[in-house]
Amino acid sequence: MSATNLSALPPGVRARVKDLPKTGATFVRLREMGLLTGTVVTFVRAAPMGDPLEFKLRGYLLSVRRDEAEQIQVEILADGAA
C-alpha cells in the first residue's frame, strides 16, 4: 500500500482517505457528504478537461475539483481490501 493524494489515483483504483484539511467551507461540505478519514473511495473518471474528478464512495458518486483532491491524502488499497 502506498500513500498519495486523491488527484493522483488512476481510474478504477481504490484508496482509503488518510487525511484531509480540517478547515475551509469546501472541506466541511465534503465531510458532510461522507468523505471522512477512513472512507474507501474509487476513482471513476475525470471530466473531459480534467476537472472535476469523479469518485465512488458510500454507494454514490461525488465530484471533487482537482485542486481540492490534491489536498486529500489517501492510501492505495491492494485488490480485495475493504
mmCIF file of the N, C-alpha and C atoms, coordinates in Angstrom:
data_MODEL
# 
_entry.id   MODEL 
# 
loop_
_atom_site.group_PDB 
_atom_site.id 
_atom_site.type_symbol 
_atom_site.label_atom_id 
_atom_site.label_alt_id 
_atom_site.label_comp_id 
_atom_site.label_asym_id 
_atom_site.label_entity_id 
_atom_site.label_seq_id 
_atom_site.pdbx_PDB_ins_code 
_atom_site.Cartn_x 
_atom_site.Cartn_y 
_atom_site.Cartn_z 
_atom_site.occupancy 
_atom_site.B_iso_or_equiv 
_atom_site.pdbx_formal_charge 
_atom_site.auth_seq_id 
_atom_site.auth_comp_id 
_atom_site.auth_asym_id 
_atom_site.auth_atom_id 
_atom_site.pdbx_PDB_model_num 
ATOM 1   N N  . MET A 1 1  ? 0.834   -1.173 0.000   1.00 0.00 ? 1  MET A N  1 
ATOM 2   C CA . MET A 1 1  ? 0.000   0.000  0.000   1.00 0.00 ? 1  MET A CA 1 
ATOM 3   C C  . MET A 1 1  ? 0.885   1.245  0.000   1.00 0.00 ? 1  MET A C  1 
ATOM 4   N N  . SER A 1 2  ? 0.515   2.207  -0.832  1.00 0.00 ? 2  SER A N  1 
ATOM 5   C CA . SER A 1 2  ? 1.321   3.423  -0.896  1.00 0.00 ? 2  SER A CA 1 
ATOM 6   C C  . SER A 1 2  ? 0.430   4.641  -0.703  1.00 0.00 ? 2  SER A C  1 
ATOM 7   N N  . ALA A 1 3  ? 1.029   5.715  -0.208  1.00 0.00 ? 3  ALA A N  1 
ATOM 8   C CA . ALA A 1 3  ? 0.298   6.949  0.048   1.00 0.00 ? 3  ALA A CA 1 
ATOM 9   C C  . ALA A 1 3  ? 0.490   7.925  -1.111  1.00 0.00 ? 3  ALA A C  1 
ATOM 10  N N  . THR A 1 4  ? -0.561  8.665  -1.406  1.00 0.00 ? 4  THR A N  1 
ATOM 11  C CA . THR A 1 4  ? -0.535  9.664  -2.470  1.00 0.00 ? 4  THR A CA 1 
ATOM 12  C C  . THR A 1 4  ? -1.670  10.647 -2.193  1.00 0.00 ? 4  THR A C  1 
ATOM 13  N N  . ASN A 1 5  ? -1.957  11.518 -3.155  1.00 0.00 ? 5  ASN A N  1 
ATOM 14  C CA . ASN A 1 5  ? -3.125  12.377 -2.965  1.00 0.00 ? 5  ASN A CA 1 
ATOM 15  C C  . ASN A 1 5  ? -4.255  11.891 -3.870  1.00 0.00 ? 5  ASN A C  1 
ATOM 16  N N  . LEU A 1 6  ? -5.460  12.303 -3.561  1.00 0.00 ? 6  LEU A N  1 
ATOM 17  C CA . LEU A 1 6  ? -6.653  11.819 -4.249  1.00 0.00 ? 6  LEU A CA 1 
ATOM 18  C C  . LEU A 1 6  ? -6.609  12.098 -5.747  1.00 0.00 ? 6  LEU A C  1 
ATOM 19  N N  . SER A 1 7  ? -6.026  13.216 -6.142  1.00 0.00 ? 7  SER A N  1 
ATOM 20  C CA . SER A 1 7  ? -5.992  13.582 -7.560  1.00 0.00 ? 7  SER A CA 1 
ATOM 21  C C  . SER A 1 7  ? -5.036  12.726 -8.379  1.00 0.00 ? 7  SER A C  1 
ATOM 22  N N  . ALA A 1 8  ? -4.155  11.983 -7.729  1.00 0.00 ? 8  ALA A N  1 
ATOM 23  C CA . ALA A 1 8  ? -3.153  11.183 -8.445  1.00 0.00 ? 8  ALA A CA 1 
ATOM 24  C C  . ALA A 1 8  ? -3.592  9.741  -8.692  1.00 0.00 ? 8  ALA A C  1 
ATOM 25  N N  . LEU A 1 9  ? -4.788  9.363  -8.246  1.00 0.00 ? 9  LEU A N  1 
ATOM 26  C CA . LEU A 1 9  ? -5.239  7.984  -8.443  1.00 0.00 ? 9  LEU A CA 1 
ATOM 27  C C  . LEU A 1 9  ? -5.523  7.706  -9.911  1.00 0.00 ? 9  LEU A C  1 
ATOM 28  N N  . PRO A 1 10 ? -5.124  6.546  -10.401 1.00 0.00 ? 10 PRO A N  1 
ATOM 29  C CA . PRO A 1 10 ? -5.516  6.130  -11.750 1.00 0.00 ? 10 PRO A CA 1 
ATOM 30  C C  . PRO A 1 10 ? -6.974  5.646  -11.724 1.00 0.00 ? 10 PRO A C  1 
ATOM 31  N N  . PRO A 1 11 ? -7.667  5.681  -12.864 1.00 0.00 ? 11 PRO A N  1 
ATOM 32  C CA . PRO A 1 11 ? -9.057  5.211  -12.920 1.00 0.00 ? 11 PRO A CA 1 
ATOM 33  C C  . PRO A 1 11 ? -9.197  3.770  -12.427 1.00 0.00 ? 11 PRO A C  1 
ATOM 34  N N  . GLY A 1 12 ? -10.252 3.537  -11.642 1.00 0.00 ? 12 GLY A N  1 
ATOM 35  C CA . GLY A 1 12 ? -10.547 2.203  -11.142 1.00 0.00 ? 12 GLY A CA 1 
ATOM 36  C C  . GLY A 1 12 ? -9.820  1.820  -9.866  1.00 0.00 ? 12 GLY A C  1 
ATOM 37  N N  . VAL A 1 13 ? -8.894  2.641  -9.407  1.00 0.00 ? 13 VAL A N  1 
ATOM 38  C CA . VAL A 1 13 ? -8.109  2.311  -8.218  1.00 0.00 ? 13 VAL A CA 1 
ATOM 39  C C  . VAL A 1 13 ? -8.861  2.733  -6.956  1.00 0.00 ? 13 VAL A C  1 
ATOM 40  N N  . ARG A 1 14 ? -8.836  1.833  -5.954  1.00 0.00 ? 14 ARG A N  1 
ATOM 41  C CA . ARG A 1 14 ? -9.464  2.109  -4.662  1.00 0.00 ? 14 ARG A CA 1 
ATOM 42  C C  . ARG A 1 14 ? -8.423  2.594  -3.678  1.00 0.00 ? 14 ARG A C  1 
ATOM 43  N N  . ALA A 1 15 ? -8.844  3.504  -2.820  1.00 0.00 ? 15 ALA A N  1 
ATOM 44  C CA . ALA A 1 15 ? -7.942  4.048  -1.808  1.00 0.00 ? 15 ALA A CA 1 
ATOM 45  C C  . ALA A 1 15 ? -8.742  4.409  -0.561  1.00 0.00 ? 15 ALA A C  1 
ATOM 46  N N  . ARG A 1 16 ? -8.045  4.491  0.559   1.00 0.00 ? 16 ARG A N  1 
ATOM 47  C CA . ARG A 1 16 ? -8.664  4.889  1.826   1.00 0.00 ? 16 ARG A CA 1 
ATOM 48  C C  . ARG A 1 16 ? -8.158  6.282  2.187   1.00 0.00 ? 16 ARG A C  1 
ATOM 49  N N  . VAL A 1 17 ? -9.080  7.167  2.551   1.00 0.00 ? 17 VAL A N  1 
ATOM 50  C CA . VAL A 1 17 ? -8.723  8.536  2.937   1.00 0.00 ? 17 VAL A CA 1 
ATOM 51  C C  . VAL A 1 17 ? -7.921  8.489  4.233   1.00 0.00 ? 17 VAL A C  1 
ATOM 52  N N  . LYS A 1 18 ? -6.750  9.111  4.210   1.00 0.00 ? 18 LYS A N  1 
ATOM 53  C CA . LYS A 1 18 ? -5.884  9.148  5.393   1.00 0.00 ? 18 LYS A CA 1 
ATOM 54  C C  . LYS A 1 18 ? -5.959  10.499 6.094   1.00 0.00 ? 18 LYS A C  1 
ATOM 55  N N  . ASP A 1 19 ? -6.056  11.586 5.309   1.00 0.00 ? 19 ASP A N  1 
ATOM 56  C CA . ASP A 1 19 ? -6.058  12.920 5.902   1.00 0.00 ? 19 ASP A CA 1 
ATOM 57  C C  . ASP A 1 19 ? -6.648  13.911 4.915   1.00 0.00 ? 19 ASP A C  1 
ATOM 58  N N  . LEU A 1 20 ? -7.402  14.875 5.441   1.00 0.00 ? 20 LEU A N  1 
ATOM 59  C CA . LEU A 1 20 ? -7.898  15.960 4.619   1.00 0.00 ? 20 LEU A CA 1 
ATOM 60  C C  . LEU A 1 20 ? -7.879  17.229 5.459   1.00 0.00 ? 20 LEU A C  1 
ATOM 61  N N  . PRO A 1 21 ? -7.848  18.393 4.806   1.00 0.00 ? 21 PRO A N  1 
ATOM 62  C CA . PRO A 1 21 ? -7.777  19.646 5.564   1.00 0.00 ? 21 PRO A CA 1 
ATOM 63  C C  . PRO A 1 21 ? -8.922  19.746 6.574   1.00 0.00 ? 21 PRO A C  1 
ATOM 64  N N  . LYS A 1 22 ? -8.628  20.333 7.722   1.00 0.00 ? 22 LYS A N  1 
ATOM 65  C CA . LYS A 1 22 ? -9.612  20.449 8.798   1.00 0.00 ? 22 LYS A CA 1 
ATOM 66  C C  . LYS A 1 22 ? -10.420 21.733 8.714   1.00 0.00 ? 22 LYS A C  1 
ATOM 67  N N  . THR A 1 23 ? -9.993  22.682 7.875   1.00 0.00 ? 23 THR A N  1 
ATOM 68  C CA . THR A 1 23 ? -10.681 23.962 7.778   1.00 0.00 ? 23 THR A CA 1 
ATOM 69  C C  . THR A 1 23 ? -11.078 24.258 6.344   1.00 0.00 ? 23 THR A C  1 
ATOM 70  N N  . GLY A 1 24 ? -11.933 25.227 6.190   1.00 0.00 ? 24 GLY A N  1 
ATOM 71  C CA . GLY A 1 24 ? -12.380 25.644 4.868   1.00 0.00 ? 24 GLY A CA 1 
ATOM 72  C C  . GLY A 1 24 ? -13.765 25.109 4.573   1.00 0.00 ? 24 GLY A C  1 
ATOM 73  N N  . ALA A 1 25 ? -14.617 25.954 4.017   1.00 0.00 ? 25 ALA A N  1 
ATOM 74  C CA . ALA A 1 25 ? -16.009 25.593 3.741   1.00 0.00 ? 25 ALA A CA 1 
ATOM 75  C C  . ALA A 1 25 ? -16.116 24.380 2.832   1.00 0.00 ? 25 ALA A C  1 
ATOM 76  N N  . THR A 1 26 ? -15.227 24.278 1.847   1.00 0.00 ? 26 THR A N  1 
ATOM 77  C CA . THR A 1 26 ? -15.274 23.145 0.919   1.00 0.00 ? 26 THR A CA 1 
ATOM 78  C C  . THR A 1 26 ? -15.044 21.842 1.650   1.00 0.00 ? 26 THR A C  1 
ATOM 79  N N  . PHE A 1 27 ? -14.084 21.805 2.543   1.00 0.00 ? 27 PHE A N  1 
ATOM 80  C CA . PHE A 1 27 ? -13.754 20.564 3.230   1.00 0.00 ? 27 PHE A CA 1 
ATOM 81  C C  . PHE A 1 27 ? -14.790 20.208 4.288   1.00 0.00 ? 27 PHE A C  1 
ATOM 82  N N  . VAL A 1 28 ? -15.448 21.222 4.864   1.00 0.00 ? 28 VAL A N  1 
ATOM 83  C CA . VAL A 1 28 ? -16.573 20.947 5.763   1.00 0.00 ? 28 VAL A CA 1 
ATOM 84  C C  . VAL A 1 28 ? -17.685 20.293 4.949   1.00 0.00 ? 28 VAL A C  1 
ATOM 85  N N  . ARG A 1 29 ? -17.977 20.836 3.756   1.00 0.00 ? 29 ARG A N  1 
ATOM 86  C CA . ARG A 1 29 ? -19.016 20.278 2.883   1.00 0.00 ? 29 ARG A CA 1 
ATOM 87  C C  . ARG A 1 29 ? -18.683 18.839 2.490   1.00 0.00 ? 29 ARG A C  1 
ATOM 88  N N  . LEU A 1 30 ? -17.421 18.582 2.132   1.00 0.00 ? 30 LEU A N  1 
ATOM 89  C CA . LEU A 1 30 ? -17.021 17.223 1.739   1.00 0.00 ? 30 LEU A CA 1 
ATOM 90  C C  . LEU A 1 30 ? -17.191 16.243 2.901   1.00 0.00 ? 30 LEU A C  1 
ATOM 91  N N  . ARG A 1 31 ? -16.849 16.664 4.103   1.00 0.00 ? 31 ARG A N  1 
ATOM 92  C CA . ARG A 1 31 ? -17.045 15.794 5.270   1.00 0.00 ? 31 ARG A CA 1 
ATOM 93  C C  . ARG A 1 31 ? -18.533 15.532 5.496   1.00 0.00 ? 31 ARG A C  1 
ATOM 94  N N  . GLU A 1 32 ? -19.361 16.558 5.337   1.00 0.00 ? 32 GLU A N  1 
ATOM 95  C CA . GLU A 1 32 ? -20.803 16.382 5.493   1.00 0.00 ? 32 GLU A CA 1 
ATOM 96  C C  . GLU A 1 32 ? -21.365 15.409 4.459   1.00 0.00 ? 32 GLU A C  1 
ATOM 97  N N  . MET A 1 33 ? -20.709 15.322 3.302   1.00 0.00 ? 33 MET A N  1 
ATOM 98  C CA . MET A 1 33 ? -21.159 14.424 2.238   1.00 0.00 ? 33 MET A CA 1 
ATOM 99  C C  . MET A 1 33 ? -20.549 13.033 2.374   1.00 0.00 ? 33 MET A C  1 
ATOM 100 N N  . GLY A 1 34 ? -19.789 12.782 3.436   1.00 0.00 ? 34 GLY A N  1 
ATOM 101 C CA . GLY A 1 34 ? -19.301 11.437 3.710   1.00 0.00 ? 34 GLY A CA 1 
ATOM 102 C C  . GLY A 1 34 ? -17.841 11.178 3.409   1.00 0.00 ? 34 GLY A C  1 
ATOM 103 N N  . LEU A 1 35 ? -17.106 12.182 2.960   1.00 0.00 ? 35 LEU A N  1 
ATOM 104 C CA . LEU A 1 35 ? -15.678 11.997 2.691   1.00 0.00 ? 35 LEU A CA 1 
ATOM 105 C C  . LEU A 1 35 ? -14.916 12.245 3.996   1.00 0.00 ? 35 LEU A C  1 
ATOM 106 N N  . LEU A 1 36 ? -14.738 11.179 4.751   1.00 0.00 ? 36 LEU A N  1 
ATOM 107 C CA . LEU A 1 36 ? -14.113 11.237 6.071   1.00 0.00 ? 36 LEU A CA 1 
ATOM 108 C C  . LEU A 1 36 ? -12.847 10.397 6.089   1.00 0.00 ? 36 LEU A C  1 
ATOM 109 N N  . THR A 1 37 ? -12.006 10.625 7.075   1.00 0.00 ? 37 THR A N  1 
ATOM 110 C CA . THR A 1 37 ? -10.838 9.782  7.264   1.00 0.00 ? 37 THR A CA 1 
ATOM 111 C C  . THR A 1 37 ? -11.311 8.340  7.424   1.00 0.00 ? 37 THR A C  1 
ATOM 112 N N  . GLY A 1 38 ? -10.692 7.434  6.660   1.00 0.00 ? 38 GLY A N  1 
ATOM 113 C CA . GLY A 1 38 ? -11.054 6.023  6.708   1.00 0.00 ? 38 GLY A CA 1 
ATOM 114 C C  . GLY A 1 38 ? -12.026 5.599  5.614   1.00 0.00 ? 38 GLY A C  1 
ATOM 115 N N  . THR A 1 39 ? -12.624 6.552  4.913   1.00 0.00 ? 39 THR A N  1 
ATOM 116 C CA . THR A 1 39 ? -13.573 6.232  3.841   1.00 0.00 ? 39 THR A CA 1 
ATOM 117 C C  . THR A 1 39 ? -12.833 5.634  2.651   1.00 0.00 ? 39 THR A C  1 
ATOM 118 N N  . VAL A 1 40 ? -13.385 4.558  2.083   1.00 0.00 ? 40 VAL A N  1 
ATOM 119 C CA . VAL A 1 40 ? -12.813 3.950  0.881   1.00 0.00 ? 40 VAL A CA 1 
ATOM 120 C C  . VAL A 1 40 ? -13.455 4.609  -0.332  1.00 0.00 ? 40 VAL A C  1 
ATOM 121 N N  . VAL A 1 41 ? -12.629 5.079  -1.253  1.00 0.00 ? 41 VAL A N  1 
ATOM 122 C CA . VAL A 1 41 ? -13.094 5.731  -2.473  1.00 0.00 ? 41 VAL A CA 1 
ATOM 123 C C  . VAL A 1 41 ? -12.482 5.036  -3.677  1.00 0.00 ? 41 VAL A C  1 
ATOM 124 N N  . THR A 1 42 ? -13.192 5.095  -4.802  1.00 0.00 ? 42 THR A N  1 
ATOM 125 C CA . THR A 1 42 ? -12.691 4.568  -6.074  1.00 0.00 ? 42 THR A CA 1 
ATOM 126 C C  . THR A 1 42 ? -12.743 5.691  -7.088  1.00 0.00 ? 42 THR A C  1 
ATOM 127 N N  . PHE A 1 43 ? -11.622 5.930  -7.766  1.00 0.00 ? 43 PHE A N  1 
ATOM 128 C CA . PHE A 1 43 ? -11.605 6.950  -8.816  1.00 0.00 ? 43 PHE A CA 1 
ATOM 129 C C  . PHE A 1 43 ? -12.343 6.400  -10.024 1.00 0.00 ? 43 PHE A C  1 
ATOM 130 N N  . VAL A 1 44 ? -13.366 7.125  -10.480 1.00 0.00 ? 44 VAL A N  1 
ATOM 131 C CA . VAL A 1 44 ? -14.185 6.684  -11.604 1.00 0.00 ? 44 VAL A CA 1 
ATOM 132 C C  . VAL A 1 44 ? -13.692 7.302  -12.902 1.00 0.00 ? 44 VAL A C  1 
ATOM 133 N N  . ARG A 1 45 ? -13.658 8.638  -12.957 1.00 0.00 ? 45 ARG A N  1 
ATOM 134 C CA . ARG A 1 45 ? -13.229 9.312  -14.191 1.00 0.00 ? 45 ARG A CA 1 
ATOM 135 C C  . ARG A 1 45 ? -13.014 10.796 -13.929 1.00 0.00 ? 45 ARG A C  1 
ATOM 136 N N  . ALA A 1 46 ? -12.342 11.420 -14.899 1.00 0.00 ? 46 ALA A N  1 
ATOM 137 C CA . ALA A 1 46 ? -12.161 12.874 -14.895 1.00 0.00 ? 46 ALA A CA 1 
ATOM 138 C C  . ALA A 1 46 ? -13.020 13.459 -16.003 1.00 0.00 ? 46 ALA A C  1 
ATOM 139 N N  . ALA A 1 47 ? -13.476 14.679 -15.824 1.00 0.00 ? 47 ALA A N  1 
ATOM 140 C CA . ALA A 1 47 ? -14.216 15.380 -16.871 1.00 0.00 ? 47 ALA A CA 1 
ATOM 141 C C  . ALA A 1 47 ? -13.300 15.557 -18.078 1.00 0.00 ? 47 ALA A C  1 
ATOM 142 N N  . PRO A 1 48 ? -13.856 15.826 -19.256 1.00 0.00 ? 48 PRO A N  1 
ATOM 143 C CA . PRO A 1 48 ? -13.039 15.937 -20.474 1.00 0.00 ? 48 PRO A CA 1 
ATOM 144 C C  . PRO A 1 48 ? -11.838 16.895 -20.362 1.00 0.00 ? 48 PRO A C  1 
ATOM 145 N N  . MET A 1 49 ? -11.975 17.976 -19.636 1.00 0.00 ? 49 MET A N  1 
ATOM 146 C CA . MET A 1 49 ? -10.856 18.911 -19.487 1.00 0.00 ? 49 MET A CA 1 
ATOM 147 C C  . MET A 1 49 ? -10.019 18.606 -18.234 1.00 0.00 ? 49 MET A C  1 
ATOM 148 N N  . GLY A 1 50 ? -10.314 17.475 -17.564 1.00 0.00 ? 50 GLY A N  1 
ATOM 149 C CA . GLY A 1 50 ? -9.521  17.049 -16.411 1.00 0.00 ? 50 GLY A CA 1 
ATOM 150 C C  . GLY A 1 50 ? -10.008 17.571 -15.070 1.00 0.00 ? 50 GLY A C  1 
ATOM 151 N N  . ASP A 1 51 ? -11.104 18.305 -15.052 1.00 0.00 ? 51 ASP A N  1 
ATOM 152 C CA . ASP A 1 51 ? -11.607 18.875 -13.805 1.00 0.00 ? 51 ASP A CA 1 
ATOM 153 C C  . ASP A 1 51 ? -13.105 19.079 -13.945 1.00 0.00 ? 51 ASP A C  1 
ATOM 154 N N  . PRO A 1 52 ? -13.945 18.573 -13.075 1.00 0.00 ? 52 PRO A N  1 
ATOM 155 C CA . PRO A 1 52 ? -13.653 17.899 -11.809 1.00 0.00 ? 52 PRO A CA 1 
ATOM 156 C C  . PRO A 1 52 ? -13.363 16.411 -11.987 1.00 0.00 ? 52 PRO A C  1 
ATOM 157 N N  . LEU A 1 53 ? -13.068 15.760 -10.858 1.00 0.00 ? 53 LEU A N  1 
ATOM 158 C CA . LEU A 1 53 ? -12.807 14.328 -10.805 1.00 0.00 ? 53 LEU A CA 1 
ATOM 159 C C  . LEU A 1 53 ? -14.004 13.661 -10.131 1.00 0.00 ? 53 LEU A C  1 
ATOM 160 N N  . GLU A 1 54 ? -14.342 12.462 -10.569 1.00 0.00 ? 54 GLU A N  1 
ATOM 161 C CA . GLU A 1 54 ? -15.492 11.763 -10.001 1.00 0.00 ? 54 GLU A CA 1 
ATOM 162 C C  . GLU A 1 54 ? -15.037 10.520 -9.247  1.00 0.00 ? 54 GLU A C  1 
ATOM 163 N N  . PHE A 1 55 ? -15.552 10.361 -8.029  1.00 0.00 ? 55 PHE A N  1 
ATOM 164 C CA . PHE A 1 55 ? -15.194 9.245  -7.165  1.00 0.00 ? 55 PHE A CA 1 
ATOM 165 C C  . PHE A 1 55 ? -16.457 8.547  -6.684  1.00 0.00 ? 55 PHE A C  1 
ATOM 166 N N  . LYS A 1 56 ? -16.352 7.233  -6.501  1.00 0.00 ? 56 LYS A N  1 
ATOM 167 C CA . LYS A 1 56 ? -17.449 6.473  -5.916  1.00 0.00 ? 56 LYS A CA 1 
ATOM 168 C C  . LYS A 1 56 ? -17.115 6.217  -4.462  1.00 0.00 ? 56 LYS A C  1 
ATOM 169 N N  . LEU A 1 57 ? -18.060 6.531  -3.579  1.00 0.00 ? 57 LEU A N  1 
ATOM 170 C CA . LEU A 1 57 ? -17.886 6.269  -2.165  1.00 0.00 ? 57 LEU A CA 1 
ATOM 171 C C  . LEU A 1 57 ? -19.252 6.113  -1.523  1.00 0.00 ? 57 LEU A C  1 
ATOM 172 N N  . ARG A 1 58 ? -19.346 5.237  -0.553  1.00 0.00 ? 58 ARG A N  1 
ATOM 173 C CA . ARG A 1 58 ? -20.577 5.040  0.220   1.00 0.00 ? 58 ARG A CA 1 
ATOM 174 C C  . ARG A 1 58 ? -21.813 4.852  -0.666  1.00 0.00 ? 58 ARG A C  1 
ATOM 175 N N  . GLY A 1 59 ? -21.642 4.246  -1.850  1.00 0.00 ? 59 GLY A N  1 
ATOM 176 C CA . GLY A 1 59 ? -22.770 3.939  -2.710  1.00 0.00 ? 59 GLY A CA 1 
ATOM 177 C C  . GLY A 1 59 ? -23.242 5.070  -3.614  1.00 0.00 ? 59 GLY A C  1 
ATOM 178 N N  . TYR A 1 60 ? -22.489 6.153  -3.706  1.00 0.00 ? 60 TYR A N  1 
ATOM 179 C CA . TYR A 1 60 ? -22.866 7.235  -4.612  1.00 0.00 ? 60 TYR A CA 1 
ATOM 180 C C  . TYR A 1 60 ? -21.626 7.817  -5.274  1.00 0.00 ? 60 TYR A C  1 
ATOM 181 N N  . LEU A 1 61 ? -21.849 8.680  -6.269  1.00 0.00 ? 61 LEU A N  1 
ATOM 182 C CA . LEU A 1 61 ? -20.751 9.332  -6.978  1.00 0.00 ? 61 LEU A CA 1 
ATOM 183 C C  . LEU A 1 61 ? -20.605 10.766 -6.487  1.00 0.00 ? 61 LEU A C  1 
ATOM 184 N N  . LEU A 1 62 ? -19.359 11.172 -6.256  1.00 0.00 ? 62 LEU A N  1 
ATOM 185 C CA . LEU A 1 62 ? -19.043 12.507 -5.764  1.00 0.00 ? 62 LEU A CA 1 
ATOM 186 C C  . LEU A 1 62 ? -18.027 13.146 -6.693  1.00 0.00 ? 62 LEU A C  1 
ATOM 187 N N  . SER A 1 63 ? -18.308 14.363 -7.141  1.00 0.00 ? 63 SER A N  1 
ATOM 188 C CA . SER A 1 63 ? -17.358 15.112 -7.970  1.00 0.00 ? 63 SER A CA 1 
ATOM 189 C C  . SER A 1 63 ? -16.601 16.093 -7.093  1.00 0.00 ? 63 SER A C  1 
ATOM 190 N N  . VAL A 1 64 ? -15.280 16.138 -7.284  1.00 0.00 ? 64 VAL A N  1 
ATOM 191 C CA . VAL A 1 64 ? -14.392 16.993 -6.495  1.00 0.00 ? 64 VAL A CA 1 
ATOM 192 C C  . VAL A 1 64 ? -13.471 17.727 -7.460  1.00 0.00 ? 64 VAL A C  1 
ATOM 193 N N  . ARG A 1 65 ? -13.259 18.987 -7.228  1.00 0.00 ? 65 ARG A N  1 
ATOM 194 C CA . ARG A 1 65 ? -12.319 19.739 -8.066  1.00 0.00 ? 65 ARG A CA 1 
ATOM 195 C C  . ARG A 1 65 ? -10.900 19.206 -7.859  1.00 0.00 ? 65 ARG A C  1 
ATOM 196 N N  . ARG A 1 66 ? -10.125 19.243 -8.920  1.00 0.00 ? 66 ARG A N  1 
ATOM 197 C CA . ARG A 1 66 ? -8.759  18.717 -8.876  1.00 0.00 ? 66 ARG A CA 1 
ATOM 198 C C  . ARG A 1 66 ? -7.929  19.383 -7.779  1.00 0.00 ? 66 ARG A C  1 
ATOM 199 N N  . ASP A 1 67 ? -8.012  20.706 -7.653  1.00 0.00 ? 67 ASP A N  1 
ATOM 200 C CA . ASP A 1 67 ? -7.190  21.389 -6.645  1.00 0.00 ? 67 ASP A CA 1 
ATOM 201 C C  . ASP A 1 67 ? -7.590  20.976 -5.218  1.00 0.00 ? 67 ASP A C  1 
ATOM 202 N N  . GLU A 1 68 ? -8.852  20.638 -4.992  1.00 0.00 ? 68 GLU A N  1 
ATOM 203 C CA . GLU A 1 68 ? -9.283  20.130 -3.685  1.00 0.00 ? 68 GLU A CA 1 
ATOM 204 C C  . GLU A 1 68 ? -8.783  18.703 -3.479  1.00 0.00 ? 68 GLU A C  1 
ATOM 205 N N  . ALA A 1 69 ? -8.878  17.883 -4.525  1.00 0.00 ? 69 ALA A N  1 
ATOM 206 C CA . ALA A 1 69 ? -8.427  16.487 -4.438  1.00 0.00 ? 69 ALA A CA 1 
ATOM 207 C C  . ALA A 1 69 ? -6.928  16.397 -4.158  1.00 0.00 ? 69 ALA A C  1 
ATOM 208 N N  . GLU A 1 70 ? -6.169  17.386 -4.626  1.00 0.00 ? 70 GLU A N  1 
ATOM 209 C CA . GLU A 1 70 ? -4.717  17.389 -4.380  1.00 0.00 ? 70 GLU A CA 1 
ATOM 210 C C  . GLU A 1 70 ? -4.391  17.556 -2.906  1.00 0.00 ? 70 GLU A C  1 
ATOM 211 N N  . GLN A 1 71 ? -5.315  18.086 -2.118  1.00 0.00 ? 71 GLN A N  1 
ATOM 212 C CA . GLN A 1 71 ? -5.081  18.322 -0.693  1.00 0.00 ? 71 GLN A CA 1 
ATOM 213 C C  . GLN A 1 71 ? -5.547  17.172 0.197   1.00 0.00 ? 71 GLN A C  1 
ATOM 214 N N  . ILE A 1 72 ? -6.122  16.140 -0.414  1.00 0.00 ? 72 ILE A N  1 
ATOM 215 C CA . ILE A 1 72 ? -6.641  14.996 0.343   1.00 0.00 ? 72 ILE A CA 1 
ATOM 216 C C  . ILE A 1 72 ? -5.678  13.824 0.182   1.00 0.00 ? 72 ILE A C  1 
ATOM 217 N N  . GLN A 1 73 ? -5.117  13.372 1.300   1.00 0.00 ? 73 GLN A N  1 
ATOM 218 C CA . GLN A 1 73 ? -4.153  12.283 1.282   1.00 0.00 ? 73 GLN A CA 1 
ATOM 219 C C  . GLN A 1 73 ? -4.880  10.936 1.403   1.00 0.00 ? 73 GLN A C  1 
ATOM 220 N N  . VAL A 1 74 ? -4.466  9.985  0.560   1.00 0.00 ? 74 VAL A N  1 
ATOM 221 C CA . VAL A 1 74 ? -5.070  8.662  0.560   1.00 0.00 ? 74 VAL A CA 1 
ATOM 222 C C  . VAL A 1 74 ? -3.983  7.587  0.548   1.00 0.00 ? 74 VAL A C  1 
ATOM 223 N N  . GLU A 1 75 ? -4.417  6.386  0.919   1.00 0.00 ? 75 GLU A N  1 
ATOM 224 C CA . GLU A 1 75 ? -3.548  5.210  0.873   1.00 0.00 ? 75 GLU A CA 1 
ATOM 225 C C  . GLU A 1 75 ? -4.173  4.243  -0.119  1.00 0.00 ? 75 GLU A C  1 
ATOM 226 N N  . ILE A 1 76 ? -3.431  3.899  -1.165  1.00 0.00 ? 76 ILE A N  1 
ATOM 227 C CA . ILE A 1 76 ? -3.929  2.974  -2.187  1.00 0.00 ? 76 ILE A CA 1 
ATOM 228 C C  . ILE A 1 76 ? -4.097  1.600  -1.564  1.00 0.00 ? 76 ILE A C  1 
ATOM 229 N N  . LEU A 1 77 ? -5.230  0.964  -1.856  1.00 0.00 ? 77 LEU A N  1 
ATOM 230 C CA . LEU A 1 77 ? -5.524  -0.359 -1.308  1.00 0.00 ? 77 LEU A CA 1 
ATOM 231 C C  . LEU A 1 77 ? -5.153  -1.452 -2.302  1.00 0.00 ? 77 LEU A C  1 
ATOM 232 N N  . ALA A 1 78 ? -4.697  -2.556 -1.768  1.00 0.00 ? 78 ALA A N  1 
ATOM 233 C CA . ALA A 1 78 ? -4.450  -3.735 -2.586  1.00 0.00 ? 78 ALA A CA 1 
ATOM 234 C C  . ALA A 1 78 ? -5.798  -4.303 -3.025  1.00 0.00 ? 78 ALA A C  1 
ATOM 235 N N  . ASP A 1 79 ? -5.838  -5.032 -4.125  1.00 0.00 ? 79 ASP A N  1 
ATOM 236 C CA . ASP A 1 79 ? -7.089  -5.627 -4.589  1.00 0.00 ? 79 ASP A CA 1 
ATOM 237 C C  . ASP A 1 79 ? -7.751  -6.442 -3.481  1.00 0.00 ? 79 ASP A C  1 
ATOM 238 N N  . GLY A 1 80 ? -9.053  -6.246 -3.358  1.00 0.00 ? 80 GLY A N  1 
ATOM 239 C CA . GLY A 1 80 ? -9.815  -7.004 -2.377  1.00 0.00 ? 80 GLY A CA 1 
ATOM 240 C C  . GLY A 1 80 ? -9.819  -6.424 -0.976  1.00 0.00 ? 80 GLY A C  1 
ATOM 241 N N  . ALA A 1 81 ? -9.055  -5.382 -0.734  1.00 0.00 ? 81 ALA A N  1 
ATOM 242 C CA . ALA A 1 81 ? -9.039  -4.773 0.600   1.00 0.00 ? 81 ALA A CA 1 
ATOM 243 C C  . ALA A 1 81 ? -10.292 -3.935 0.794   1.00 0.00 ? 81 ALA A C  1 
ATOM 244 N N  . ALA A 1 82 ? -10.810 -3.931 1.989   1.00 0.00 ? 82 ALA A N  1 
ATOM 245 C CA . ALA A 1 82 ? -12.017 -3.135 2.261   1.00 0.00 ? 82 ALA A CA 1 
ATOM 246 C C  . ALA A 1 82 ? -11.768 -2.135 3.358   1.00 0.00 ? 82 ALA A C  1 
# 
